[in-house]
C-alpha cells in the first residue's frame, strides 16, 4: 500500500511511500513522526497503524488542523 506524504511547501511535488520503506526509515529510532496528505484514505492509514502494531511498534494516528476550513488538515502518524 502506498501513502502520500504531506508537502513541506507549495512548490514541492507529492511523494508516495510504502509501509516497508517507512519501517526501514524508522530503523532503530525510538520514535518517529510522519505527516501524510489529506488525500489519503483514512482506512488506509488505520491499516498502516495495524501494520506497525503487528511489527511490535506503537502507532498513533491523529488529524492536524492548520486552518479554519474543514479541508485544512493533514494526518500525523507517530510511531514509537
N, CA, C and O atoms as a CHARMM CRD file, in Angstrom:
* protein
*
  320
    1    1 UNK  N      0.84400  -1.16600   0.00000 PROA 1      0.00000
    2    1 UNK  CA     0.00000   0.00000   0.00000 PROA 1      0.00000
    3    1 UNK  C      0.89700   1.24000   0.00000 PROA 1      0.00000
    4    1 UNK  O      1.86200   1.32000   0.76000 PROA 1      0.00000
    5    2 UNK  N      0.57100   2.18500  -0.84600 PROA 2      0.00000
    6    2 UNK  CA     1.33200   3.43300  -0.91400 PROA 2      0.00000
    7    2 UNK  C      0.52400   4.57000  -0.31500 PROA 2      0.00000
    8    2 UNK  O     -0.68200   4.68400  -0.53200 PROA 2      0.00000
    9    3 UNK  N      1.21300   5.40400   0.43800 PROA 3      0.00000
   10    3 UNK  CA     0.59800   6.56500   1.07000 PROA 3      0.00000
   11    3 UNK  C      1.30100   7.82100   0.57200 PROA 3      0.00000
   12    3 UNK  O      2.49100   7.79300   0.26100 PROA 3      0.00000
   13    4 UNK  N      0.56300   8.91600   0.50000 PROA 4      0.00000
   14    4 UNK  CA     1.10900  10.18700   0.02800 PROA 4      0.00000
   15    4 UNK  C      1.55900  11.02100   1.21800 PROA 4      0.00000
   16    4 UNK  O      0.77700  11.30800   2.12400 PROA 4      0.00000
   17    5 UNK  N      2.83000  11.40600   1.20100 PROA 5      0.00000
   18    5 UNK  CA     3.36700  12.26200   2.25600 PROA 5      0.00000
   19    5 UNK  C      2.88100  13.69100   2.07500 PROA 5      0.00000
   20    5 UNK  O      2.61000  14.11600   0.95200 PROA 5      0.00000
   21    6 UNK  N      2.77000  14.42700   3.15300 PROA 6      0.00000
   22    6 UNK  CA     2.36300  15.83300   3.09400 PROA 6      0.00000
   23    6 UNK  C      3.50100  16.66800   2.51100 PROA 6      0.00000
   24    6 UNK  O      4.67600  16.37600   2.73300 PROA 6      0.00000
   25    7 UNK  N      3.14100  17.70000   1.77000 PROA 7      0.00000
   26    7 UNK  CA     4.13300  18.60700   1.19900 PROA 7      0.00000
   27    7 UNK  C      4.67200  19.53300   2.28900 PROA 7      0.00000
   28    7 UNK  O      3.94900  19.91400   3.21000 PROA 7      0.00000
   29    8 UNK  N      5.95000  19.88700   2.16900 PROA 8      0.00000
   30    8 UNK  CA     6.51000  20.84900   3.11500 PROA 8      0.00000
   31    8 UNK  C      6.42500  22.26800   2.57700 PROA 8      0.00000
   32    8 UNK  O      6.54400  23.22500   3.34200 PROA 8      0.00000
   33    9 UNK  N      6.21800  22.42000   1.26000 PROA 9      0.00000
   34    9 UNK  CA     5.94600  23.73200   0.66200 PROA 9      0.00000
   35    9 UNK  C      5.09200  23.54100  -0.58900 PROA 9      0.00000
   36    9 UNK  O      4.92300  22.41900  -1.06600 PROA 9      0.00000
   37   10 UNK  N      4.56100  24.63400  -1.11300 PROA 10     0.00000
   38   10 UNK  CA     3.61200  24.55100  -2.21800 PROA 10     0.00000
   39   10 UNK  C      4.24600  24.09000  -3.52300 PROA 10     0.00000
   40   10 UNK  O      3.56100  23.49700  -4.35600 PROA 10     0.00000
   41   11 UNK  N      5.51500  24.34400  -3.71900 PROA 11     0.00000
   42   11 UNK  CA     6.16900  24.01600  -4.98200 PROA 11     0.00000
   43   11 UNK  C      6.67400  22.57700  -5.03600 PROA 11     0.00000
   44   11 UNK  O      7.06500  22.10200  -6.10200 PROA 11     0.00000
   45   12 UNK  N      6.67000  21.90000  -3.93500 PROA 12     0.00000
   46   12 UNK  CA     7.16300  20.52900  -3.87400 PROA 12     0.00000
   47   12 UNK  C      6.16500  19.57100  -4.51900 PROA 12     0.00000
   48   12 UNK  O      4.95400  19.74900  -4.39200 PROA 12     0.00000
   49   13 UNK  N      6.67900  18.55900  -5.20800 PROA 13     0.00000
   50   13 UNK  CA     5.81800  17.53300  -5.78000 PROA 13     0.00000
   51   13 UNK  C      5.42500  16.54500  -4.67900 PROA 13     0.00000
   52   13 UNK  O      6.14800  16.36800  -3.69900 PROA 13     0.00000
   53   14 UNK  N      4.27800  15.91200  -4.85900 PROA 14     0.00000
   54   14 UNK  CA     3.84900  14.92900  -3.87200 PROA 14     0.00000
   55   14 UNK  C      4.72600  13.68500  -3.96400 PROA 14     0.00000
   56   14 UNK  O      5.11600  13.26100  -5.05100 PROA 14     0.00000
   57   15 UNK  N      5.02200  13.11800  -2.81500 PROA 15     0.00000
   58   15 UNK  CA     5.83400  11.90900  -2.74300 PROA 15     0.00000
   59   15 UNK  C      5.00200  10.79200  -2.15000 PROA 15     0.00000
   60   15 UNK  O      4.26000  10.98200  -1.18600 PROA 15     0.00000
   61   16 UNK  N      5.14600   9.61100  -2.75800 PROA 16     0.00000
   62   16 UNK  CA     4.45000   8.43600  -2.23700 PROA 16     0.00000
   63   16 UNK  C      5.48000   7.50800  -1.62100 PROA 16     0.00000
   64   16 UNK  O      6.61600   7.40700  -2.08400 PROA 16     0.00000
   65   17 UNK  N      5.04900   6.82900  -0.55900 PROA 17     0.00000
   66   17 UNK  CA     5.93800   5.91400   0.14600 PROA 17     0.00000
   67   17 UNK  C      5.12300   4.70600   0.59200 PROA 17     0.00000
   68   17 UNK  O      3.95000   4.83300   0.94400 PROA 17     0.00000
   69   18 UNK  N      5.75300   3.53400   0.57600 PROA 18     0.00000
   70   18 UNK  CA     5.03800   2.34700   1.04000 PROA 18     0.00000
   71   18 UNK  C      5.43000   2.03200   2.47900 PROA 18     0.00000
   72   18 UNK  O      6.36100   2.62600   3.02300 PROA 18     0.00000
   73   19 UNK  N      4.71900   1.10200   3.08300 PROA 19     0.00000
   74   19 UNK  CA     4.90700   0.81800   4.50600 PROA 19     0.00000
   75   19 UNK  C      6.26400   0.19300   4.80200 PROA 19     0.00000
   76   19 UNK  O      6.84800   0.44600   5.85500 PROA 19     0.00000
   77   20 UNK  N      6.76200  -0.61200   3.88600 PROA 20     0.00000
   78   20 UNK  CA     8.07400  -1.23300   4.10800 PROA 20     0.00000
   79   20 UNK  C      9.18200  -0.17900   4.14400 PROA 20     0.00000
   80   20 UNK  O     10.11700  -0.29000   4.93700 PROA 20     0.00000
   81   21 UNK  N      9.08100   0.84400   3.28800 PROA 21     0.00000
   82   21 UNK  CA    10.06300   1.93000   3.30900 PROA 21     0.00000
   83   21 UNK  C      9.96800   2.73000   4.60700 PROA 21     0.00000
   84   21 UNK  O     10.98000   3.16000   5.16100 PROA 21     0.00000
   85   22 UNK  N      8.74800   2.92000   5.07700 PROA 22     0.00000
   86   22 UNK  CA     8.57300   3.61700   6.35300 PROA 22     0.00000
   87   22 UNK  C      9.21900   2.83100   7.48500 PROA 22     0.00000
   88   22 UNK  O      9.86600   3.40900   8.35800 PROA 22     0.00000
   89   23 UNK  N      9.04500   1.52100   7.46900 PROA 23     0.00000
   90   23 UNK  CA     9.62800   0.67500   8.50800 PROA 23     0.00000
   91   23 UNK  C     11.15600   0.74800   8.46000 PROA 23     0.00000
   92   23 UNK  O     11.80400   0.79500   9.50500 PROA 23     0.00000
   93   24 UNK  N     11.73000   0.75800   7.26400 PROA 24     0.00000
   94   24 UNK  CA    13.17900   0.89600   7.12900 PROA 24     0.00000
   95   24 UNK  C     13.64000   2.27600   7.59100 PROA 24     0.00000
   96   24 UNK  O     14.71100   2.41500   8.18200 PROA 24     0.00000
   97   25 UNK  N     12.83100   3.28800   7.32000 PROA 25     0.00000
   98   25 UNK  CA    13.16000   4.66200   7.69100 PROA 25     0.00000
   99   25 UNK  C     13.19900   4.83000   9.21600 PROA 25     0.00000
  100   25 UNK  O     13.97100   5.63600   9.73600 PROA 25     0.00000
  101   26 UNK  N     12.37800   4.07900   9.91500 PROA 26     0.00000
  102   26 UNK  CA    12.35800   4.15300  11.36700 PROA 26     0.00000
  103   26 UNK  C     13.64800   3.56000  11.93400 PROA 26     0.00000
  104   26 UNK  O     14.26500   4.13900  12.82800 PROA 26     0.00000
  105   27 UNK  N     14.04700   2.41100  11.41100 PROA 27     0.00000
  106   27 UNK  CA    15.27700   1.77500  11.87200 PROA 27     0.00000
  107   27 UNK  C     15.25500   1.50500  13.36100 PROA 27     0.00000
  108   27 UNK  O     14.30200   0.92200  13.87800 PROA 27     0.00000
  109   28 UNK  N     16.30100   1.92700  14.05300 PROA 28     0.00000
  110   28 UNK  CA    16.41000   1.69900  15.49700 PROA 28     0.00000
  111   28 UNK  C     16.01000   2.91800  16.31400 PROA 28     0.00000
  112   28 UNK  O     16.22900   2.95100  17.52500 PROA 28     0.00000
  113   29 UNK  N     15.42600   3.92200  15.66600 PROA 29     0.00000
  114   29 UNK  CA    14.98500   5.10400  16.40200 PROA 29     0.00000
  115   29 UNK  C     13.88400   4.73100  17.38600 PROA 29     0.00000
  116   29 UNK  O     13.10000   3.81300  17.14600 PROA 29     0.00000
  117   30 UNK  N     13.84200   5.45300  18.48900 PROA 30     0.00000
  118   30 UNK  CA    12.82300   5.17700  19.49700 PROA 30     0.00000
  119   30 UNK  C     11.45200   5.66400  19.05400 PROA 30     0.00000
  120   30 UNK  O     10.43800   5.02100  19.32300 PROA 30     0.00000
  121   31 UNK  N     11.42800   6.80100  18.37400 PROA 31     0.00000
  122   31 UNK  CA    10.14200   7.28500  17.87300 PROA 31     0.00000
  123   31 UNK  C     10.36300   8.12300  16.62700 PROA 31     0.00000
  124   31 UNK  O     11.42500   8.71600  16.44000 PROA 31     0.00000
  125   32 UNK  N      9.34700   8.16200  15.77900 PROA 32     0.00000
  126   32 UNK  CA     9.41300   8.89400  14.52100 PROA 32     0.00000
  127   32 UNK  C      8.01500   9.41000  14.22200 PROA 32     0.00000
  128   32 UNK  O      7.02200   8.75100  14.53200 PROA 32     0.00000
  129   33 UNK  N      7.94200  10.59500  13.61700 PROA 33     0.00000
  130   33 UNK  CA     6.66100  11.19600  13.26300 PROA 33     0.00000
  131   33 UNK  C      6.64100  11.41500  11.75700 PROA 33     0.00000
  132   33 UNK  O      7.58800  11.96200  11.19000 PROA 33     0.00000
  133   34 UNK  N      5.55500  10.98600  11.10900 PROA 34     0.00000
  134   34 UNK  CA     5.37300  11.17700   9.68100 PROA 34     0.00000
  135   34 UNK  C      4.08400  11.95700   9.46100 PROA 34     0.00000
  136   34 UNK  O      3.10600  11.78800  10.19000 PROA 34     0.00000
  137   35 UNK  N      4.10000  12.80700   8.45300 PROA 35     0.00000
  138   35 UNK  CA     2.91800  13.59500   8.10400 PROA 35     0.00000
  139   35 UNK  C      2.44400  13.18700   6.72400 PROA 35     0.00000
  140   35 UNK  O      3.23300  13.10500   5.78200 PROA 35     0.00000
  141   36 UNK  N      1.13700  12.93000   6.61100 PROA 36     0.00000
  142   36 UNK  CA     0.55100  12.46300   5.37100 PROA 36     0.00000
  143   36 UNK  C     -0.49600  13.44200   4.86900 PROA 36     0.00000
  144   36 UNK  O     -1.15100  14.13200   5.65000 PROA 36     0.00000
  145   37 UNK  N     -0.64000  13.48800   3.56100 PROA 37     0.00000
  146   37 UNK  CA    -1.59000  14.37200   2.89500 PROA 37     0.00000
  147   37 UNK  C     -3.02200  13.93400   3.18700 PROA 37     0.00000
  148   37 UNK  O     -3.27600  12.76100   3.46400 PROA 37     0.00000
  149   38 UNK  N     -3.93900  14.86700   3.12300 PROA 38     0.00000
  150   38 UNK  CA    -5.34500  14.54500   3.39400 PROA 38     0.00000
  151   38 UNK  C     -5.97800  13.73000   2.27800 PROA 38     0.00000
  152   38 UNK  O     -7.08100  13.21000   2.45000 PROA 38     0.00000
  153   39 UNK  N     -5.30300  13.60400   1.12900 PROA 39     0.00000
  154   39 UNK  CA    -5.83600  12.81300   0.01500 PROA 39     0.00000
  155   39 UNK  C     -5.78400  11.31300   0.30800 PROA 39     0.00000
  156   39 UNK  O     -6.39800  10.52200  -0.40800 PROA 39     0.00000
  157   40 UNK  N     -5.05800  10.91900   1.34900 PROA 40     0.00000
  158   40 UNK  CA    -5.00400   9.50400   1.72800 PROA 40     0.00000
  159   40 UNK  C     -6.33600   9.07400   2.32800 PROA 40     0.00000
  160   40 UNK  O     -7.01600   9.84500   3.00500 PROA 40     0.00000
  161   41 UNK  N     -6.67900   7.84100   2.06400 PROA 41     0.00000
  162   41 UNK  CA    -7.89500   7.27700   2.62800 PROA 41     0.00000
  163   41 UNK  C     -7.66500   6.99400   4.11400 PROA 41     0.00000
  164   41 UNK  O     -6.63900   6.42500   4.48700 PROA 41     0.00000
  165   42 UNK  N     -8.60900   7.38600   4.95000 PROA 42     0.00000
  166   42 UNK  CA    -8.48000   7.19600   6.39400 PROA 42     0.00000
  167   42 UNK  C     -8.33200   5.71300   6.74300 PROA 42     0.00000
  168   42 UNK  O     -7.58600   5.36200   7.65800 PROA 42     0.00000
  169   43 UNK  N     -9.03500   4.85100   6.02500 PROA 43     0.00000
  170   43 UNK  CA    -8.95000   3.41800   6.28800 PROA 43     0.00000
  171   43 UNK  C     -7.56200   2.87700   5.98100 PROA 43     0.00000
  172   43 UNK  O     -7.08200   1.97500   6.66700 PROA 43     0.00000
  173   44 UNK  N     -6.90500   3.43000   4.94100 PROA 44     0.00000
  174   44 UNK  CA    -5.53500   3.01000   4.62500 PROA 44     0.00000
  175   44 UNK  C     -4.58100   3.39600   5.75000 PROA 44     0.00000
  176   44 UNK  O     -3.66800   2.63900   6.08000 PROA 44     0.00000
  177   45 UNK  N     -4.78900   4.55500   6.33100 PROA 45     0.00000
  178   45 UNK  CA    -3.93700   4.97500   7.44400 PROA 45     0.00000
  179   45 UNK  C     -4.17900   4.11700   8.68100 PROA 45     0.00000
  180   45 UNK  O     -3.24600   3.84300   9.43600 PROA 45     0.00000
  181   46 UNK  N     -5.41400   3.69400   8.89400 PROA 46     0.00000
  182   46 UNK  CA    -5.69600   2.78000  10.00100 PROA 46     0.00000
  183   46 UNK  C     -5.03500   1.42000   9.76100 PROA 46     0.00000
  184   46 UNK  O     -4.58200   0.76700  10.70100 PROA 46     0.00000
  185   47 UNK  N     -4.98400   1.00000   8.48600 PROA 47     0.00000
  186   47 UNK  CA    -4.27000  -0.23600   8.16000 PROA 47     0.00000
  187   47 UNK  C     -2.77800  -0.07500   8.42500 PROA 47     0.00000
  188   47 UNK  O     -2.11400  -1.02400   8.84100 PROA 47     0.00000
  189   48 UNK  N     -2.25300   1.11300   8.18700 PROA 48     0.00000
  190   48 UNK  CA    -0.83800   1.37300   8.47300 PROA 48     0.00000
  191   48 UNK  C     -0.57600   1.28700   9.97100 PROA 48     0.00000
  192   48 UNK  O      0.45700   0.76700  10.39400 PROA 48     0.00000
  193   49 UNK  N     -1.50000   1.79100  10.77000 PROA 49     0.00000
  194   49 UNK  CA    -1.36400   1.69600  12.23400 PROA 49     0.00000
  195   49 UNK  C     -1.31500   0.23200  12.64900 PROA 49     0.00000
  196   49 UNK  O     -0.47000  -0.15600  13.45600 PROA 49     0.00000
  197   50 UNK  N     -2.22900  -0.59800  12.09500 PROA 50     0.00000
  198   50 UNK  CA    -2.20800  -2.02200  12.45500 PROA 50     0.00000
  199   50 UNK  C     -0.95300  -2.72600  11.94800 PROA 50     0.00000
  200   50 UNK  O     -0.45600  -3.64900  12.59300 PROA 50     0.00000
  201   51 UNK  N     -0.43500  -2.29000  10.78600 PROA 51     0.00000
  202   51 UNK  CA     0.80200  -2.85900  10.25500 PROA 51     0.00000
  203   51 UNK  C      1.94600  -2.65700  11.24000 PROA 51     0.00000
  204   51 UNK  O      2.68900  -3.59500  11.52800 PROA 51     0.00000
  205   52 UNK  N      2.09300  -1.44600  11.75600 PROA 52     0.00000
  206   52 UNK  CA     3.18000  -1.16400  12.69100 PROA 52     0.00000
  207   52 UNK  C      2.95400  -1.83500  14.04300 PROA 52     0.00000
  208   52 UNK  O      3.91400  -2.24600  14.69500 PROA 52     0.00000
  209   53 UNK  N      1.70900  -1.94900  14.46500 PROA 53     0.00000
  210   53 UNK  CA     1.43100  -2.64500  15.71800 PROA 53     0.00000
  211   53 UNK  C      1.75800  -4.13300  15.59700 PROA 53     0.00000
  212   53 UNK  O      2.21600  -4.74900  16.56000 PROA 53     0.00000
  213   54 UNK  N      1.52500  -4.70800  14.42100 PROA 54     0.00000
  214   54 UNK  CA     1.87800  -6.11200  14.19700 PROA 54     0.00000
  215   54 UNK  C      3.38600  -6.31100  14.15100 PROA 54     0.00000
  216   54 UNK  O      3.86300  -7.41900  14.39700 PROA 54     0.00000
  217   55 UNK  N      4.14000  -5.27400  13.84400 PROA 55     0.00000
  218   55 UNK  CA     5.60000  -5.34200  13.82200 PROA 55     0.00000
  219   55 UNK  C      6.20200  -5.05400  15.19900 PROA 55     0.00000
  220   55 UNK  O      7.42300  -4.98900  15.33600 PROA 55     0.00000
  221   56 UNK  N      5.35300  -4.88100  16.22200 PROA 56     0.00000
  222   56 UNK  CA     5.83500  -4.67400  17.57800 PROA 56     0.00000
  223   56 UNK  C      6.03500  -3.21700  17.95500 PROA 56     0.00000
  224   56 UNK  O      6.65100  -2.93100  18.98100 PROA 56     0.00000
  225   57 UNK  N      5.53300  -2.29400  17.15500 PROA 57     0.00000
  226   57 UNK  CA     5.65300  -0.86300  17.44500 PROA 57     0.00000
  227   57 UNK  C      4.30500  -0.34300  17.93900 PROA 57     0.00000
  228   57 UNK  O      3.26900  -0.97200  17.72200 PROA 57     0.00000
  229   58 UNK  N      4.32800   0.79000  18.59200 PROA 58     0.00000
  230   58 UNK  CA     3.09900   1.50800  18.94700 PROA 58     0.00000
  231   58 UNK  C      2.91000   2.59700  17.90800 PROA 58     0.00000
  232   58 UNK  O      3.86800   3.28100  17.54800 PROA 58     0.00000
  233   59 UNK  N      1.69000   2.76900  17.42100 PROA 59     0.00000
  234   59 UNK  CA     1.42700   3.78200  16.40400 PROA 59     0.00000
  235   59 UNK  C      0.17600   4.56400  16.78400 PROA 59     0.00000
  236   59 UNK  O     -0.83000   3.99100  17.20200 PROA 59     0.00000
  237   60 UNK  N      0.25600   5.88100  16.63300 PROA 60     0.00000
  238   60 UNK  CA    -0.86200   6.76600  16.95000 PROA 60     0.00000
  239   60 UNK  C     -1.15100   7.64300  15.74900 PROA 60     0.00000
  240   60 UNK  O     -0.24100   8.25300  15.18700 PROA 60     0.00000
  241   61 UNK  N     -2.41200   7.70900  15.35300 PROA 61     0.00000
  242   61 UNK  CA    -2.83800   8.49100  14.20200 PROA 61     0.00000
  243   61 UNK  C     -3.71400   9.64100  14.68200 PROA 61     0.00000
  244   61 UNK  O     -4.60900   9.44900  15.50500 PROA 61     0.00000
  245   62 UNK  N     -3.45000  10.83500  14.16200 PROA 62     0.00000
  246   62 UNK  CA    -4.29100  11.98300  14.51200 PROA 62     0.00000
  247   62 UNK  C     -4.36500  12.94300  13.33400 PROA 62     0.00000
  248   62 UNK  O     -3.52500  12.91900  12.43500 PROA 62     0.00000
  249   63 UNK  N     -5.38800  13.78500  13.36000 PROA 63     0.00000
  250   63 UNK  CA    -5.55200  14.83100  12.35000 PROA 63     0.00000
  251   63 UNK  C     -5.00200  16.12500  12.91600 PROA 63     0.00000
  252   63 UNK  O     -5.28600  16.48300  14.05900 PROA 63     0.00000
  253   64 UNK  N     -4.21400  16.82700  12.11200 PROA 64     0.00000
  254   64 UNK  CA    -3.66300  18.11300  12.49900 PROA 64     0.00000
  255   64 UNK  C     -4.32100  19.18400  11.63700 PROA 64     0.00000
  256   64 UNK  O     -4.15600  19.19500  10.41700 PROA 64     0.00000
  257   65 UNK  N     -5.05200  20.06600  12.26100 PROA 65     0.00000
  258   65 UNK  CA    -5.71300  21.15400  11.53100 PROA 65     0.00000
  259   65 UNK  C     -4.78300  22.35500  11.50000 PROA 65     0.00000
  260   65 UNK  O     -4.20800  22.73300  12.52000 PROA 65     0.00000
  261   66 UNK  N     -4.63600  22.96000  10.30800 PROA 66     0.00000
  262   66 UNK  CA    -3.74900  24.11500  10.16900 PROA 66     0.00000
  263   66 UNK  C     -4.47600  25.34500   9.63800 PROA 66     0.00000
  264   66 UNK  O     -3.83500  26.33900   9.29600 PROA 66     0.00000
  265   67 UNK  N     -5.79600  25.29300   9.56400 PROA 67     0.00000
  266   67 UNK  CA    -6.56600  26.44000   9.10000 PROA 67     0.00000
  267   67 UNK  C     -7.98900  26.35200   9.62100 PROA 67     0.00000
  268   67 UNK  O     -8.33800  25.44600  10.37800 PROA 67     0.00000
  269   68 UNK  N     -8.80300  27.31400   9.20000 PROA 68     0.00000
  270   68 UNK  CA   -10.18400  27.35100   9.67300 PROA 68     0.00000
  271   68 UNK  C    -11.12200  26.50300   8.83000 PROA 68     0.00000
  272   68 UNK  O    -12.20200  26.13300   9.29000 PROA 68     0.00000
  273   69 UNK  N    -10.73100  26.19400   7.61600 PROA 69     0.00000
  274   69 UNK  CA   -11.56800  25.40600   6.72100 PROA 69     0.00000
  275   69 UNK  C    -11.52600  23.93200   7.13000 PROA 69     0.00000
  276   69 UNK  O    -10.52700  23.46000   7.67300 PROA 69     0.00000
  277   70 UNK  N    -12.61400  23.21500   6.86600 PROA 70     0.00000
  278   70 UNK  CA   -12.67100  21.79200   7.18900 PROA 70     0.00000
  279   70 UNK  C    -11.62400  20.98800   6.43100 PROA 70     0.00000
  280   70 UNK  O    -11.16600  19.95300   6.91500 PROA 70     0.00000
  281   71 UNK  N    -11.24500  21.45200   5.25300 PROA 71     0.00000
  282   71 UNK  CA   -10.30700  20.72200   4.40400 PROA 71     0.00000
  283   71 UNK  C     -8.84800  21.04900   4.70600 PROA 71     0.00000
  284   71 UNK  O     -7.95100  20.52300   4.04700 PROA 71     0.00000
  285   72 UNK  N     -8.60200  21.89300   5.67400 PROA 72     0.00000
  286   72 UNK  CA    -7.23900  22.27900   6.03100 PROA 72     0.00000
  287   72 UNK  C     -6.71700  21.38900   7.15200 PROA 72     0.00000
  288   72 UNK  O     -6.66500  21.79000   8.31500 PROA 72     0.00000
  289   73 UNK  N     -6.33400  20.17600   6.77500 PROA 73     0.00000
  290   73 UNK  CA    -5.76900  19.25900   7.75900 PROA 73     0.00000
  291   73 UNK  C     -4.81100  18.29000   7.07200 PROA 73     0.00000
  292   73 UNK  O     -4.87100  18.08600   5.85900 PROA 73     0.00000
  293   74 UNK  N     -3.94500  17.70800   7.85900 PROA 74     0.00000
  294   74 UNK  CA    -3.08000  16.62800   7.42400 PROA 74     0.00000
  295   74 UNK  C     -3.13800  15.54400   8.50500 PROA 74     0.00000
  296   74 UNK  O     -3.63100  15.77900   9.60800 PROA 74     0.00000
  297   75 UNK  N     -2.64100  14.38400   8.18000 PROA 75     0.00000
  298   75 UNK  CA    -2.59400  13.28900   9.14300 PROA 75     0.00000
  299   75 UNK  C     -1.20000  13.19300   9.74200 PROA 75     0.00000
  300   75 UNK  O     -0.19900  13.37200   9.04900 PROA 75     0.00000
  301   76 UNK  N     -1.14800  12.91200  11.02200 PROA 76     0.00000
  302   76 UNK  CA     0.11200  12.69200  11.71300 PROA 76     0.00000
  303   76 UNK  C      0.13700  11.25500  12.21100 PROA 76     0.00000
  304   76 UNK  O     -0.77600  10.81000  12.90500 PROA 76     0.00000
  305   77 UNK  N      1.18700  10.54000  11.85200 PROA 77     0.00000
  306   77 UNK  CA     1.38800   9.16900  12.30600 PROA 77     0.00000
  307   77 UNK  C      2.63400   9.13200  13.16600 PROA 77     0.00000
  308   77 UNK  O      3.74600   9.30100  12.66400 PROA 77     0.00000
  309   78 UNK  N      2.45500   8.91200  14.46400 PROA 78     0.00000
  310   78 UNK  CA     3.55900   8.88100  15.41700 PROA 78     0.00000
  311   78 UNK  C      3.82300   7.41900  15.76200 PROA 78     0.00000
  312   78 UNK  O      2.96100   6.71900  16.29300 PROA 78     0.00000
  313   79 UNK  N      5.03600   6.98200  15.44500 PROA 79     0.00000
  314   79 UNK  CA     5.39200   5.57600  15.66000 PROA 79     0.00000
  315   79 UNK  C      6.45100   5.52600  16.76300 PROA 79     0.00000
  316   79 UNK  O      7.48800   6.18500  16.68000 PROA 79     0.00000
  317   80 UNK  N      6.16800   4.73900  17.78600 PROA 80     0.00000
  318   80 UNK  CA     7.07800   4.59800  18.91300 PROA 80     0.00000
  319   80 UNK  C      7.56800   3.15500  18.97300 PROA 80     0.00000
  320   80 UNK  O      8.35300   2.80600  19.85500 PROA 80     0.00000
